[in-house]
Amino acid sequence: MSHSPDRTDVPELIRARPVRRPGRVISAVVVAVLAAMAVNALVTNPNFRWDLVWLYARDVTVIKGVGWTLLLTAASMAIAVVLALALAIMRRSDNPVMRAVAWFYIWFFRGTPIYTQLTFWGLLAVLYPRLSLGVPFGPEFVVFSTNDVFNAAWAAIIGLALNEAAYLAEIFRSGLASVDAGQGEAARALGMKESTILRRIVIPQAMRVIVPPTGNETISMLKTTSLVLAVPFTLDLTFVTNSVGNRLFLPIPLLMVAAIWYLLITSVLMVGQHYLERYYGRGFAGAGSGPRGGKGLGKKQQAILAAGTTKDDPFLEYTP
């Protein structure tokens, strides 16, 4: 004889109440008040001279300084990336001489201040008034004046690039090391050359690790160009705004002009870095904003995940 359950036996639904977090509200209010105070201090203080800031932010001399700053950044990073990749490969080489040379380069350029290095490159013509190509301790085939081929712009670019390459080399080395060694072994078993393995297999996967810190180094390089006065190079944004401010005896408005331009360029670089990271992070867990990383996947992969026919981990059912 079956027993019909009584209505009193049915458990009631749990009425869950959200946990109150007063600390979040208080901290948000404090931060909002501090932000409002900072904005008020910037806007209402007449010493900032926002009329001059707006005027000189569009000045032709300042715009040329922005162009030179971008040129120094782009040229230095381009040279540094090529040199850093070569150094990273040398650090991974089986040849002890190649490893030692790469280690010494990284040790020296990371161990000396960038301002000292830029000063040295600016004084290169004093140390070596003329440069030559020929046999060491033998005849010289081509001789030319250092000042004729090594002006302040080239000294600034080379000085920045050589210093940056030492930092990027370690970033590239860690990125190359992040790729499983078994993939290289499988490629060798298929008869691929080492250069092909590096170009087609290792580097594309290492880019996911390399891009974020390289983007940070690019932004850092943008601001490091303000030190090229040590060469001396006098066409960059920082020197131009300082010279105009000193001429007007109003340094603060021109410092704000430089800060606004640096913030604007940095914002653009951060957007580009975001899209590069999303591009090279496709197919990896956490590449997207959703719980399954679908935003960073291709359209076909997103459709398969949305259908619910597969799991994040295909071996989840078989792994204890």
Backbone hydrogen bonds in HBPLUS format (Angstrom, degrees):
<---DONOR---> <-ACCEPTOR-->    atom                        ^
c    i                          cat <-CA-CA->   ^        H-A-AA   ^      H-
h    n   atom  resd res      DA  || num        DHA   H-A  angle D-A-AA Bond
n    s   type  num  typ     dist DA aas  dist angle  dist       angle   num
A0009-ASP N   A0006-ASP O   2.99 MM   3  5.40 154.5  2.05 109.1 117.0     1
A0010-VAL N   A0007-ARG O   3.42 MM   3  5.71 157.0  2.47 104.5 110.4     2
A0024-ARG N   A0021-ARG O   3.22 MM   3  5.76 136.3  2.42 112.0 120.8     3
A0026-ILE N   A0022-PRO O   2.93 MM   4  6.16 169.1  1.95 158.1 161.1     4
A0027-SER N   A0023-GLY O   2.91 MM   4  5.97 164.6  1.93 146.0 150.7     5
A0028-ALA N   A0024-ARG O   2.93 MM   4  6.04 156.4  1.99 145.2 151.9     6
A0029-VAL N   A0025-VAL O   2.97 MM   4  6.19 156.0  2.02 149.2 155.5     7
A0030-VAL N   A0026-ILE O   2.95 MM   4  6.20 159.4  1.99 151.2 156.9     8
A0031-VAL N   A0027-SER O   2.95 MM   4  6.15 165.2  1.97 150.5 154.2     9
A0032-ALA N   A0028-ALA O   2.93 MM   4  6.07 157.7  1.98 144.5 151.2    10
A0033-VAL N   A0029-VAL O   2.93 MM   4  6.13 156.7  1.99 148.9 154.8    11
A0034-LEU N   A0030-VAL O   2.98 MM   4  6.22 163.0  2.01 151.4 156.0    12
A0035-ALA N   A0031-VAL O   2.89 MM   4  6.08 157.1  1.94 149.5 155.9    13
A0036-ALA N   A0032-ALA O   2.94 MM   4  6.13 156.4  1.99 145.3 151.6    14
A0037-MET N   A0033-VAL O   2.93 MM   4  6.18 153.1  2.00 147.9 155.5    15
A0038-ALA N   A0034-LEU O   2.95 MM   4  6.21 152.4  2.03 145.8 153.0    16
A0039-VAL N   A0035-ALA O   2.97 MM   4  6.24 162.1  2.00 151.4 155.8    17
A0040-ASN N   A0036-ALA O   2.94 MM   4  6.09 159.3  1.99 145.6 151.8    18
A0041-ALA N   A0037-MET O   2.91 MM   4  6.10 152.3  1.99 144.2 151.7    19
A0042-LEU N   A0038-ALA O   3.06 MM   4  6.32 144.7  2.19 143.9 153.0    20
A0043-VAL N   A0039-VAL O   2.94 MM   4  6.10 164.2  1.96 156.3 160.3    21
A0044-THR N   A0040-ASN O   3.02 MM   4  5.78 166.4  2.03 146.6 151.0    22
A0048-PHE N   A0045-ASN O   3.44 MM   3  6.19 168.0  2.46 117.0 119.9    23
A0049-ARG N   A0046-PRO O   3.16 MM   3  5.61 149.7  2.26 110.0 118.0    24
A0052-LEU N   A0049-ARG O   3.01 MM   3  5.56 125.9  2.32 111.2 123.0    25
A0053-VAL N   A0049-ARG O   3.09 MM   4  6.49 153.6  2.17 145.8 154.1    26
A0054-TRP N   A0050-TRP O   3.03 MM   4  6.14 166.5  2.05 145.2 147.0    27
A0055-LEU N   A0051-ASP O   3.10 MM   4  6.23 147.5  2.21 135.6 145.1    28
A0056-TYR N   A0052-LEU O   2.88 MM   4  6.00 174.3  1.88 158.8 158.6    29
A0057-ALA N   A0053-VAL O   2.95 MM   4  5.87 132.5  2.18 142.0 153.8    30
A0059-ASP N   A0056-TYR O   3.19 MM   3  4.65 163.4  2.22  94.2  98.8    31
A0063-ILE N   A0059-ASP O   2.94 MM   4  6.22 159.9  1.98 154.8 160.9    32
A0064-LYS N   A0060-VAL O   2.94 MM   4  6.19 156.2  1.99 150.0 156.1    33
A0065-GLY N   A0061-THR O   3.01 MM   4  6.28 147.5  2.11 138.9 148.2    34
A0066-VAL N   A0062-VAL O   2.90 MM   4  6.29 147.6  2.00 148.1 157.1    35
A0067-GLY N   A0063-ILE O   2.99 MM   4  6.33 154.6  2.06 146.1 152.8    36
A0068-TRP N   A0064-LYS O   2.94 MM   4  6.27 158.8  1.99 151.9 156.8    37
A0069-THR N   A0065-GLY O   2.94 MM   4  6.12 154.1  2.01 144.9 152.3    38
A0070-LEU N   A0066-VAL O   2.95 MM   4  6.23 158.3  2.00 151.7 156.9    39
A0071-LEU N   A0067-GLY O   2.92 MM   4  6.15 153.6  2.00 145.7 153.7    40
A0072-LEU N   A0068-TRP O   2.88 MM   4  6.08 163.7  1.91 151.8 155.5    41
A0073-THR N   A0069-THR O   3.00 MM   4  6.18 159.4  2.05 145.0 150.9    42
A0074-ALA N   A0070-LEU O   2.89 MM   4  6.05 172.7  1.90 154.0 155.9    43
A0075-ALA N   A0071-LEU O   2.94 MM   4  5.93 169.9  1.95 153.3 156.5    44
A0076-SER N   A0072-LEU O   3.00 MM   4  5.86 159.2  2.04 140.9 147.6    45
A0077-MET N   A0073-THR O   2.99 MM   4  6.05 162.3  2.03 148.3 153.5    46
A0078-ALA N   A0074-ALA O   2.97 MM   4  6.08 156.0  2.03 147.8 154.5    47
A0079-ILE N   A0075-ALA O   3.14 MM   4  6.34 167.2  2.16 150.8 153.3    48
A0080-ALA N   A0076-SER O   2.88 MM   4  5.99 158.4  1.93 146.1 153.3    49
A0081-VAL N   A0077-MET O   2.86 MM   4  5.92 155.0  1.92 148.5 153.5    50
A0082-VAL N   A0078-ALA O   3.40 MM   4  6.62 166.0  2.42 146.0 148.5    51
A0083-LEU N   A0079-ILE O   3.05 MM   4  6.25 170.3  2.06 154.8 157.9    52
A0084-ALA N   A0080-ALA O   2.75 MM   4  5.75 154.7  1.81 146.6 154.5    53
A0085-LEU N   A0081-VAL O   3.00 MM   4  6.12 155.8  2.06 145.9 151.4    54
A0086-ALA N   A0082-VAL O   3.21 MM   4  6.48 157.5  2.26 145.5 151.2    55
A0087-LEU N   A0083-LEU O   2.96 MM   4  6.23 155.0  2.02 146.9 154.1    56
A0088-ALA N   A0084-ALA O   2.83 MM   4  6.05 155.9  1.89 150.1 156.5    57
A0089-ILE N   A0085-LEU O   3.04 MM   4  6.24 156.5  2.09 145.8 151.6    58
A0090-MET N   A0086-ALA O   2.94 MM   4  6.16 152.5  2.02 143.8 152.1    59
A0091-ARG N   A0087-LEU O   2.87 MM   4  6.14 149.0  1.96 146.7 154.9    60
A0092-ARG N   A0088-ALA O   3.27 MM   4  6.51 135.6  2.48 136.0 146.5    61
A0092-ARG N   A0089-ILE O   3.15 MM   3  5.16 131.6  2.40  95.3 108.1    62
A0093-SER N   A0090-MET O   3.12 MM   3  4.96 158.8  2.17 101.1 107.5    63
A0099-ARG N   A0095-ASN O   3.15 MM   4  6.44 163.1  2.18 154.3 159.2    64
A0100-ALA N   A0096-PRO O   2.91 MM   4  6.00 156.1  1.97 142.9 149.6    65
A0101-VAL N   A0097-VAL O   2.96 MM   4  6.17 162.0  1.99 152.3 156.6    66
A0102-ALA N   A0098-MET O   3.06 MM   4  6.20 166.3  2.08 149.3 153.2    67
A0103-TRP N   A0099-ARG O   2.91 MM   4  6.05 158.7  1.96 147.0 153.4    68
A0104-PHE N   A0100-ALA O   2.93 MM   4  6.09 162.5  1.96 149.6 154.1    69
A0105-TYR N   A0101-VAL O   3.00 MM   4  6.20 160.6  2.04 149.7 154.9    70
A0106-ILE N   A0102-ALA O   3.08 MM   4  6.28 170.9  2.09 153.6 155.3    71
A0107-TRP N   A0103-TRP O   2.88 MM   4  6.01 161.5  1.91 151.3 157.4    72
A0108-PHE N   A0104-PHE O   2.91 MM   4  6.02 161.8  1.94 151.9 156.0    73
A0109-PHE N   A0105-TYR O   3.04 MM   4  6.20 177.9  2.04 161.6 161.3    74
A0110-ARG N   A0106-ILE O   3.03 MM   4  5.84 148.0  2.14 141.8 149.8    75
A0111-GLY N   A0107-TRP O   3.09 MM   4  5.81 128.8  2.37 130.1 142.0    76
A0111-GLY N   A0108-PHE O   3.23 MM   3  5.14 132.1  2.48  92.1 105.0    77
A0117-GLN N   A0113-PRO O   3.12 MM   4  6.48 156.6  2.18 147.9 154.5    78
A0118-LEU N   A0114-ILE O   2.92 MM   4  6.15 161.7  1.95 152.6 156.9    79
A0119-THR N   A0115-TYR O   3.02 MM   4  6.20 155.5  2.08 144.1 150.8    80
A0120-PHE N   A0116-THR O   3.00 MM   4  6.24 153.5  2.07 145.9 153.0    81
A0121-TRP N   A0117-GLN O   3.01 MM   4  6.37 158.8  2.06 152.1 157.0    82
A0122-GLY N   A0118-LEU O   2.99 MM   4  6.22 145.8  2.11 143.7 153.3    83
A0123-LEU N   A0119-THR O   3.09 MM   4  6.35 133.0  2.32 139.7 151.7    84
A0123-LEU N   A0120-PHE O   3.04 MM   3  5.10 131.7  2.28  96.9 110.1    85
A0124-LEU N   A0121-TRP O   3.36 MM   3  5.04 163.7  2.39  99.5 101.3    86
A0126-VAL N   A0123-LEU O   2.98 MM   3  5.23 134.7  2.19 103.6 116.5    87
A0127-LEU N   A0123-LEU O   3.16 MM   4  6.57 153.6  2.23 152.8 160.0    88
A0128-TYR N   A0124-LEU O   2.77 MM   4  5.90 166.7  1.78 159.1 163.4    89
A0146-THR N   A0129-PRO O   3.03 MM  17  5.54 177.4  2.04 133.1 133.9    90
A0131-LEU N   A0144-PHE O   2.89 MM  13  5.57 159.0  1.93 169.4 173.9    91
A0144-PHE N   A0131-LEU O   2.90 MM  13  5.57 162.7  1.93 163.8 167.8    92
A0133-LEU N   A0142-VAL O   2.79 MM   9  5.09 148.0  1.89 143.4 153.0    93
A0141-PHE N   A0133-LEU O   2.70 MM   8  5.68 147.3  1.80 145.1 155.6    94
A0142-VAL N   A0133-LEU O   3.11 MM   9  5.09 159.0  2.16 140.0 145.7    95
A0135-VAL N   A0139-PRO O   3.05 MM   4  5.74 152.4  2.13 170.0 173.5    96
A0138-GLY N   A0135-VAL O   2.82 MM   3  4.84 145.2  1.94 138.2 132.0    97
A0148-ASP N   A0145-SER O   3.25 MM   3  5.39 136.5  2.45  98.2 109.6    98
A0150-PHE N   A0146-THR O   2.84 MM   4  5.59 137.2  2.03 155.6 167.7    99
A0155-ALA N   A0151-ASN O   3.00 MM   4  6.22 157.5  2.05 151.2 158.4   100
A0156-ALA N   A0152-ALA O   2.95 MM   4  6.13 154.6  2.01 146.9 152.9   101
A0157-ILE N   A0153-ALA O   2.98 MM   4  6.25 165.6  2.00 153.0 156.6   102
A0158-ILE N   A0154-TRP O   2.90 MM   4  5.97 172.6  1.90 154.3 156.8   103
A0159-GLY N   A0155-ALA O   2.94 MM   4  5.87 156.7  1.99 140.1 147.7   104
A0160-LEU N   A0156-ALA O   2.98 MM   4  6.08 164.6  2.00 149.2 153.3   105
A0161-ALA N   A0157-ILE O   2.90 MM   4  6.00 160.1  1.94 148.4 154.7   106
A0162-LEU N   A0158-ILE O   2.93 MM   4  5.98 169.9  1.95 153.3 155.4   107
A0163-ASN N   A0159-GLY O   3.31 MM   4  6.36 158.8  2.35 141.0 146.5   108
A0164-GLU N   A0160-LEU O   2.96 MM   4  6.10 162.1  1.99 149.0 154.5   109
A0165-ALA N   A0161-ALA O   2.91 MM   4  5.99 151.2  2.00 150.1 157.2   110
A0167-TYR N   A0164-GLU O   3.11 MM   3  5.43 126.1  2.41 105.5 118.0   111
A0168-LEU N   A0164-GLU O   2.98 MM   4  6.25 168.2  2.00 159.9 163.7   112
A0169-ALA N   A0165-ALA O   2.89 MM   4  5.83 145.0  2.01 141.3 149.6   113
A0171-ILE N   A0167-TYR O   3.35 MM   4  6.70 152.5  2.43 142.4 150.1   114
A0172-PHE N   A0168-LEU O   2.80 MM   4  6.05 163.7  1.83 159.0 162.5   115
A0173-ARG N   A0169-ALA O   2.89 MM   4  6.03 153.6  1.96 142.2 150.2   116
A0174-SER N   A0170-GLU O   3.04 MM   4  6.18 159.4  2.09 142.5 147.1   117
A0175-GLY N   A0171-ILE O   3.00 MM   4  6.24 150.0  2.10 143.4 152.3   118
A0176-LEU N   A0172-PHE O   2.85 MM   4  6.12 161.1  1.89 155.3 159.3   119
A0177-ALA N   A0173-ARG O   2.96 MM   4  6.11 151.4  2.04 143.4 151.8   120
A0178-SER N   A0174-SER O   3.11 MM   4  6.22 123.2  2.45 133.8 146.5   121
A0178-SER N   A0175-GLY O   3.18 MM   3  5.18 141.6  2.34  95.7 106.6   122
A0179-VAL N   A0176-LEU O   3.42 MM   3  5.85 159.9  2.46 107.9 113.1   123
A0183-GLN N   A0180-ASP O   3.19 MM   3  5.90 152.8  2.27 116.4 122.2   124
A0185-GLU N   A0181-ALA O   3.15 MM   4  6.50 155.6  2.21 148.5 155.6   125
A0186-ALA N   A0182-GLY O   2.93 MM   4  6.11 154.7  1.99 143.6 150.0   126
A0187-ALA N   A0183-GLN O   3.01 MM   4  6.21 153.0  2.08 142.1 149.4   127
A0188-ARG N   A0184-GLY O   2.95 MM   4  6.22 152.9  2.02 146.6 153.8   128
A0189-ALA N   A0185-GLU O   2.98 MM   4  6.21 148.5  2.08 142.7 151.6   129
A0190-LEU N   A0186-ALA O   3.16 MM   4  6.47 130.4  2.42 135.4 147.7   130
A0190-LEU N   A0187-ALA O   3.09 MM   3  5.07 132.9  2.32  93.5 106.4   131
A0192-MET N   A0187-ALA O   3.10 MM   5  5.60 165.9  2.12 150.6 146.8   132
A0191-GLY N   A0188-ARG O   2.95 MM   3  5.00 156.6  2.01 103.0 110.4   133
A0197-ILE N   A0193-LYS O   2.90 MM   4  6.18 157.6  1.95 153.2 159.8   134
A0198-LEU N   A0194-GLU O   2.96 MM   4  6.17 160.4  2.00 148.3 153.3   135
A0199-ARG N   A0195-SER O   2.97 MM   4  6.10 157.1  2.02 142.4 148.9   136
A0200-ARG N   A0196-THR O   2.78 MM   4  5.68 164.8  1.81 152.5 156.7   137
A0201-ILE N   A0197-ILE O   2.97 MM   4  5.20 148.1  2.08 131.0 138.5   138
A0202-VAL N   A0197-ILE O   2.98 MM   5  6.31 164.1  2.00 156.2 161.2   139
A0203-ILE N   A0198-LEU O   2.97 MM   5  5.80 167.2  1.99 151.0 155.0   140
A0206-ALA N   A0202-VAL O   2.88 MM   4  6.05 149.2  1.97 152.2 162.4   141
A0207-MET N   A0203-ILE O   3.01 MM   4  6.09 132.1  2.25 152.4 162.1   142
A0209-VAL N   A0206-ALA O   2.95 MM   3  5.48 137.6  2.13 113.2 123.9   143
A0210-ILE N   A0206-ALA O   2.96 MM   4  6.16 149.3  2.05 147.4 157.1   144
A0211-VAL N   A0207-MET O   2.92 MM   4  5.61 172.1  1.93 148.3 149.0   145
A0214-THR N   A0210-ILE O   3.11 MM   4  6.10 152.8  2.19 155.2 163.3   146
A0215-GLY N   A0211-VAL O   2.84 MM   4  5.99 153.1  1.92 159.1 165.3   147
A0216-ASN N   A0212-PRO O   3.16 MM   4  6.49 152.4  2.24 145.8 153.1   148
A0217-GLU N   A0213-PRO O   2.90 MM   4  6.17 150.1  1.99 143.1 151.5   149
A0218-THR N   A0214-THR O   2.91 MM   4  6.18 144.2  2.04 143.1 152.8   150
A0219-ILE N   A0215-GLY O   3.12 MM   4  6.43 157.8  2.18 147.4 152.1   151
A0220-SER N   A0216-ASN O   2.92 MM   4  6.17 154.3  1.98 144.9 152.9   152
A0221-MET N   A0217-GLU O   2.78 MM   4  5.96 148.1  1.88 142.2 151.0   153
A0222-LEU N   A0218-THR O   3.03 MM   4  6.33 149.3  2.12 144.7 152.1   154
A0224-THR N   A0220-SER O   2.88 MM   4  6.12 140.9  2.03 143.4 155.9   155
A0225-THR N   A0221-MET O   3.11 MM   4  6.30 134.8  2.32 148.5 156.3   156
A0226-SER N   A0223-LYS O   3.20 MM   3  5.81 164.3  2.22 112.2 117.1   157
A0227-LEU N   A0224-THR O   2.94 MM   3  5.76 168.9  1.95 126.8 129.3   158
A0228-VAL N   A0225-THR O   3.26 MM   3  5.61 171.0  2.27 114.9 116.0   159
A0230-ALA N   A0227-LEU O   3.07 MM   3  6.17 177.1  2.08 131.2 132.1   160
A0231-VAL N   A0228-VAL O   3.01 MM   3  5.54 164.7  2.03 115.7 120.4   161
A0233-PHE N   A0228-VAL O   2.89 MM   5  5.47 140.5  2.05 129.1 140.1   162
A0240-VAL N   A0236-ASP O   3.07 MM   4  6.19 164.0  2.10 154.9 160.0   163
A0241-THR N   A0237-LEU O   3.03 MM   4  6.15 172.1  2.03 155.2 157.1   164
A0242-ASN N   A0238-THR O   3.02 MM   4  6.12 157.1  2.07 146.7 153.6   165
A0243-SER N   A0239-PHE O   2.89 MM   4  6.03 158.1  1.94 149.7 155.5   166
A0244-VAL N   A0240-VAL O   3.03 MM   4  6.28 158.9  2.08 150.5 155.9   167
A0245-GLY N   A0241-THR O   2.94 MM   4  6.06 160.1  1.98 146.0 151.9   168
A0246-ASN N   A0242-ASN O   2.89 MM   4  6.08 155.1  1.95 148.5 154.9   169
A0247-ARG N   A0243-SER O   3.01 MM   4  6.16 148.2  2.12 140.3 148.9   170
A0248-LEU N   A0244-VAL O   3.04 MM   4  6.28 148.8  2.14 147.1 154.9   171
A0249-PHE N   A0245-GLY O   2.90 MM   4  5.76 112.1  2.37 134.3 151.0   172
A0250-LEU N   A0245-GLY O   2.92 MM   5  4.93 146.1  2.04 145.1 149.4   173
A0255-LEU N   A0251-PRO O   2.91 MM   4  6.11 144.2  2.04 150.2 161.2   174
A0256-MET N   A0252-ILE O   3.03 MM   4  6.31 151.2  2.11 152.4 160.0   175
A0257-VAL N   A0253-PRO O   3.03 MM   4  6.36 141.9  2.18 137.5 148.0   176
A0258-ALA N   A0254-LEU O   3.08 MM   4  6.38 160.7  2.12 145.8 149.0   177
A0259-ALA N   A0255-LEU O   2.94 MM   4  6.18 160.2  1.98 146.7 152.7   178
A0260-ILE N   A0256-MET O   2.90 MM   4  6.05 158.3  1.95 147.8 153.0   179
A0261-TRP N   A0257-VAL O   3.09 MM   4  6.35 162.2  2.12 151.0 155.4   180
A0262-TYR N   A0258-ALA O   2.94 MM   4  6.17 162.9  1.97 154.2 159.1   181
A0263-LEU N   A0259-ALA O   2.91 MM   4  6.08 158.5  1.95 148.2 154.4   182
A0264-LEU N   A0260-ILE O   2.93 MM   4  6.13 153.8  2.00 146.2 153.5   183
A0265-ILE N   A0261-TRP O   2.99 MM   4  6.22 168.6  2.00 154.7 156.8   184
A0266-THR N   A0262-TYR O   2.90 MM   4  5.99 161.4  1.94 147.8 153.9   185
A0267-SER N   A0263-LEU O   2.94 MM   4  6.06 151.6  2.02 143.1 150.3   186
A0268-VAL N   A0264-LEU O   3.19 MM   4  6.51 155.6  2.25 146.6 152.1   187
A0269-LEU N   A0265-ILE O   3.00 MM   4  6.30 160.0  2.04 152.2 157.9   188
A0270-MET N   A0266-THR O   2.88 MM   4  6.11 149.9  1.97 147.9 156.2   189
A0271-VAL N   A0267-SER O   3.11 MM   4  6.39 150.3  2.20 144.6 151.6   190
A0272-GLY N   A0268-VAL O   3.10 MM   4  6.42 163.9  2.12 151.3 155.2   191
A0273-GLN N   A0269-LEU O   2.87 MM   4  6.08 154.0  1.94 146.5 154.1   192
A0274-HIS N   A0270-MET O   2.96 MM   4  6.15 150.3  2.05 141.8 149.3   193
A0275-TYR N   A0271-VAL O   3.20 MM   4  6.58 159.2  2.24 153.6 157.1   194
A0276-LEU N   A0272-GLY O   3.04 MM   4  6.25 153.8  2.11 147.6 155.3   195
A0277-GLU N   A0273-GLN O   2.91 MM   4  6.08 162.0  1.94 152.3 156.9   196
A0278-ARG N   A0274-HIS O   3.03 MM   4  6.28 155.5  2.10 145.3 152.1   197
A0279-TYR N   A0275-TYR O   2.94 MM   4  6.07 148.8  2.04 140.8 149.3   198
A0280-TYR N   A0276-LEU O   3.00 MM   4  6.22 172.9  2.00 158.7 159.0   199
A0281-GLY N   A0277-GLU O   2.93 MM   4  5.83 122.4  2.27 135.8 150.1   200
A0282-ARG N   A0279-TYR O   3.47 MM   3  5.77 165.2  2.50 109.8 110.6   201
A0284-PHE N   A0281-GLY O   3.26 MM   3  5.79 161.4  2.29 135.8 135.7   202
A0287-ALA N   A0284-PHE O   3.16 MM   3  5.62 145.0  2.29 139.0 135.3   203
A0293-GLY N   A0290-GLY O   3.20 MM   3  5.06 164.6  2.22 101.4 105.8   204
A0296-GLY N   A0293-GLY O   3.33 MM   3  6.00 147.7  2.45 115.9 122.2   205
A0297-LEU N   A0294-GLY O   3.14 MM   3  5.28 166.4  2.16 110.4 114.1   206
A0302-GLN N   A0298-GLY O   2.88 MM   4  6.11 155.3  1.94 151.6 159.0   207
A0303-ALA N   A0299-LYS O   2.95 MM   4  6.16 153.7  2.02 146.6 153.5   208
A0304-ILE N   A0300-LYS O   3.01 MM   4  6.29 153.1  2.08 147.6 154.5   209
A0305-LEU N   A0301-GLN O   3.00 MM   4  6.23 161.9  2.04 149.1 153.8   210
A0306-ALA N   A0302-GLN O   2.85 MM   4  6.00 155.5  1.91 146.8 154.1   211
A0307-ALA N   A0303-ALA O   3.08 MM   4  6.23 137.1  2.27 138.2 148.0   212
A0308-GLY N   A0305-LEU O   3.13 MM   3  5.52 149.4  2.23 106.2 114.9   213
A0316-LEU N   A0313-ASP O   3.07 MM   3  5.31 158.8  2.11 120.5 120.1   214
A0318-TYR N   A0315-PHE O   3.14 MM   3  5.35 139.3  2.32 102.0 113.4   215
A0319-THR N   A0315-PHE O   3.03 MM   4  6.06 117.9  2.43 147.6 162.8   216
